[in-house]
């Protein structure tokens, strides 16, 4: 993990030296991470789409064999096999990305990395918000109304985009049966809590990553939707 942390620290330092703005450096780092992990994200989208396609058949099997769990499991496995779908296909790419997320968060939570590497380092975004401080710290220090509004909005936007992105990923699935409905509501609340209690660089990273993933989901889902509509018309 330290190896990944050092890599992302050097990349963030590089972007800061180019932009001279910590917020822009974090945004560029976020976009780079998302581009590097794009193949895994596409694989996750395709797996989710495949699960959505067989969701009606899954529901029928669950209703038919609700009193026979062993038979249900057998039929579900057969359904996955016939459609060449893995129920864990969407989870594996996400699990692989976890070390990356943890390493980036470790960099953003350690303000000394940037200040020790760059003489005269400024942790401000557009000269308004100290991204090394939490919203609670900024309020306590009383740094002015401009420094209140942006730190207050960033965690809210991070939470809202987390909810929207989760809804896109689970659209068409039986979220209640899978326990996803609770997670769809819980994750934004967690992001909101951490966004206010941790350095502002973290919710900024999460917000930009969410926006990228929402756009990605919309772009890669559109061809499938068009194809399905074309198939129905025929």
Buried (B, 14 or more C-beta within 10 A) or exposed (E): EEEBBBBBBEBBBEBBEEBEBBBBBBBBBBBBBBEEBBEBBBBBBBBBBBBBBBBEBBEEBBEEBEEEEEEBEEBBEEBBEEEEBBBEBBEBBBEEBEEBBEBBBBBBEBBEBBBEBBEEBBBBBEEBBBBBBBBEBBBEEEBEEEBBEBBBEBBBBBBBBBBBBBEBBBEEBBBEEBEBBEBBEEBBEEBBEBBBEBBBBBBBBBBBBBBBBBEBBEEBBEEBEEEEEEEEEE
